[in-house]
Amino acid sequence: MEHFTFNYPVRLDDLDYMGIIGNSHWLVILERARIDMLEKIDFPFSKMMKLKIGGVVAEATIKFQKPATFGDQLTVAISPHDPFKYGGFLKYDIHNQQGAPCLFADLKMIFVNSEGKPTTIPPEISDRLFATYTNMESI
């Protein structure tokens, strides 16, 4: 399974009152990495906006492992898997600069049109993210 890797420096505005990345803010970091992944496959978010489609998180499973604090350098690895007609899953593994796991997540993504209704994944995305999978219609 192909994966995409990104570096993320923990910023001051990522932190909650305890000085760590707060539970809900991890979702923002996952979204930032998703946007970077689209750039990496040469399908920037701006192109999705022109096509009047979007990817929405339908389900999220998150396992918190270790807090991340200001100045930590995180490595975010995203592994797309199990595509289906209207979307697919993204597995995230996030580690700090010492290699310690901070968070594991699995998101179910659905593509929607401008009316918020499910739409098929554009081939420019599915071909690049799910290249190892075939016959997506049957999944």
Secondary structure, DSSP 8 states (H G I E B T S, - for coil): ---EEEEEE--GGGB-TTSBB-HHHHHHHHHHHHHHHHHHTT--HHHHHHHTEEEEEEEEEEEE-S--BTT-EEEEEEEEEEEETTEEEEEEEEE-TTS-EEEEEEEEEEEEETTS-B----HHHHHHHSTT---GGG-
